[in-house]
């Protein structure tokens, strides 16, 4: 199996007539973990929703391709079947559907008819992944995210990641509201996915997550585009100094800021 490749070129996205993304470019290949940081309101979550096809976000120009296929021509479920995954900042609660039923249905939706995962294999995999994330076995029988704490919802998102094994995952502020112990467990789950057939985009405000998931590249997002990229040392500097030095360095008040490689 060839390594996955997500390519975003000159992406412009508007919400209710207001342009949020203004020429966004990014490439993620299998084996790579990228992190995007930036002040509030720069379009980080807009990017995640646009990639997955949320109808609120209008693509006005640009392209998104996955292994050469046009993602923007795909319905939301087709994007998931193609190997895209979004761990949401605020996962929805769904009554009447257990975690186990949801996960098994999601796995089978990606497989051909007649090739559904057997119940015993599914249970073995689910038990293994819940053990990795230190999740009690009763978790699988609870309704999806109903009554879950913030930390339980985030672990559940990573459980879905481990079970569905996507090609490219987008983790939107997966560290929000987690204490250190939960952060370590969630990070352990993400690190377990690392490999040539998996790429990941982490959207975060805080460098602390990147202490546990070391990114290959860190990007700073402002004014709806990437304005600076570097290694993990860039996240460390942002944590210590904030974003003012980047604004000064690039003259960020000027709307004509050029994107850096």
Order of alpha helices (4+ residues) and beta strands (2+ residues): beta-beta-beta-alpha-beta-beta-alpha-beta-beta-alpha-alpha-beta-alpha-beta-alpha-beta-beta-beta-alpha-alpha
